[in-house]
């Protein structure tokens, strides 16, 4: 199981490859706001642990395992953003809050949050009721 730090790297690599077709050490460093040397160390560890294949100066590619985990991590992040938006968290707080909680929830909790998000999407009247409850509390 990857550590929270490893998850951050896998998620970012997945996103970069998805959007640009590749992920370079410099791109990862910029996205995560860390030094390239830190990225190189982590990429070597992820390579050793079977999440990606890395060749110095040639780039990196996620393995099937790394790609599946990356996809699931992006899903988790997006789902938590949707959930916080549904329950009325201010837009400017959502990203920071997701970053703060995403590594601390079990996949069982994530699945239940997914059920709740789907419920509110399928039942917009319930969403309105929730919004009204929130408005009354302010």
C-alpha positions as CSV (number, residue, x, y, z in Angstrom):
1,X,0.0,0.0,0.0
2,X,1.5,3.4,-0.9
3,X,2.1,6.0,1.8
4,X,0.2,9.3,1.6
5,X,3.3,11.0,0.1
6,X,3.6,8.2,-2.5
7,X,-0.1,8.7,-3.3
8,X,0.4,12.4,-3.9
9,X,3.1,11.6,-6.4
10,X,1.2,8.8,-8.2
11,X,-1.9,11.0,-8.4
12,X,0.1,13.9,-9.9
13,X,2.0,11.7,-12.3
14,X,-1.3,10.2,-13.4
15,X,-2.8,13.7,-14.0
16,X,0.2,14.9,-15.9
17,X,0.2,11.9,-18.2
18,X,-3.5,12.2,-18.7
19,X,-3.3,15.9,-19.6
20,X,0.1,16.1,-21.4
21,X,0.8,12.6,-22.4
22,X,4.0,12.5,-20.3
23,X,5.3,13.5,-16.8
24,X,8.8,14.9,-16.3
25,X,10.5,15.3,-13.0
26,X,10.4,19.1,-13.5
27,X,6.6,19.0,-14.1
28,X,6.0,16.9,-11.0
29,X,8.2,19.2,-8.9
30,X,6.4,22.3,-10.1
31,X,2.9,20.7,-9.5
32,X,3.8,19.4,-6.0
33,X,5.9,22.5,-5.1
34,X,8.9,20.4,-4.2
35,X,12.6,20.3,-5.3
36,X,13.4,18.1,-8.4
37,X,15.8,16.1,-6.2
38,X,12.9,15.1,-4.0
39,X,10.9,14.0,-7.0
40,X,13.8,12.0,-8.3
41,X,14.2,10.1,-5.0
42,X,10.4,9.4,-4.8
43,X,10.3,8.3,-8.5
44,X,13.1,5.9,-7.8
45,X,11.2,4.5,-4.8
46,X,8.0,4.2,-6.9
47,X,10.0,2.4,-9.6
48,X,11.4,0.0,-7.0
49,X,8.0,-0.6,-5.6
50,X,6.5,-1.4,-9.0
51,X,4.2,1.7,-9.5
52,X,6.2,3.1,-12.4
53,X,9.1,2.5,-14.7
54,X,11.8,5.2,-14.6
55,X,14.8,5.6,-16.7
56,X,17.1,8.5,-15.9
57,X,16.9,11.2,-18.7
58,X,14.2,9.2,-20.5
59,X,11.2,9.8,-18.4
60,X,8.7,7.6,-16.6
61,X,5.6,5.5,-17.3
62,X,3.1,4.2,-14.8
63,X,2.8,0.5,-14.6
64,X,-0.6,-1.1,-14.8
65,X,-0.6,-1.1,-11.0
66,X,0.4,2.5,-10.8
67,X,-2.2,3.5,-13.4
68,X,-5.0,1.8,-11.5
69,X,-4.0,3.4,-8.2
70,X,-3.6,6.8,-9.9
71,X,-7.1,6.5,-11.4
72,X,-8.5,5.6,-8.0
73,X,-6.7,8.5,-6.3
74,X,-8.0,11.0,-8.8
75,X,-11.5,9.5,-8.4
76,X,-11.2,9.9,-4.6
77,X,-10.0,13.5,-4.9
78,X,-12.8,14.5,-7.4
79,X,-15.4,12.7,-5.3
80,X,-14.4,14.5,-2.1
81,X,-14.5,17.8,-3.9
82,X,-18.0,17.0,-5.1
83,X,-19.1,16.0,-1.6
84,X,-17.8,19.2,0.0
85,X,-19.4,21.3,-2.7
86,X,-22.8,19.4,-2.1
87,X,-22.7,20.0,1.7
88,X,-22.0,23.7,1.2
89,X,-18.3,24.2,1.9
90,X,-17.1,27.5,0.5
91,X,-15.4,27.0,-2.9
92,X,-12.2,28.7,-1.8
93,X,-11.8,26.1,1.0
94,X,-12.6,22.9,-0.9
95,X,-9.2,22.1,-2.5
96,X,-7.3,22.7,0.7
97,X,-9.8,20.7,2.7
98,X,-9.7,17.8,0.3
99,X,-5.9,17.8,0.5
100,X,-6.1,17.7,4.3
101,X,-8.6,14.8,4.5
102,X,-8.1,12.5,1.5
103,X,-5.3,10.4,3.0
104,X,-7.2,9.9,6.3
105,X,-10.3,8.3,5.1
106,X,-10.7,4.5,4.5
107,X,-11.8,3.3,1.1
108,X,-15.0,2.1,2.9
109,X,-15.7,5.8,3.9
110,X,-14.9,6.9,0.3
111,X,-17.4,4.4,-1.1
112,X,-20.1,5.6,1.3
113,X,-19.4,9.2,0.4
114,X,-19.7,8.1,-3.2
115,X,-23.1,6.7,-2.4
116,X,-24.2,9.9,-0.8
117,X,-22.9,12.0,-3.8
118,X,-24.8,9.8,-6.2
119,X,-28.0,10.1,-4.0
120,X,-27.9,13.9,-4.1
121,X,-27.2,13.9,-7.9
122,X,-30.2,11.5,-8.4
123,X,-32.4,13.5,-6.0
124,X,-32.0,17.2,-6.7
125,X,-34.9,18.1,-4.4
126,X,-33.0,16.6,-1.5
127,X,-30.0,18.8,-2.4
128,X,-32.3,21.8,-2.3
129,X,-33.5,20.8,1.1
130,X,-29.9,20.5,2.3
131,X,-29.1,23.9,0.9
132,X,-32.1,25.4,2.7
133,X,-31.1,23.8,6.0
134,X,-27.7,25.3,5.6
135,X,-29.2,28.7,4.8
136,X,-31.4,28.6,7.9
137,X,-28.4,27.8,10.1
138,X,-26.4,30.8,8.9
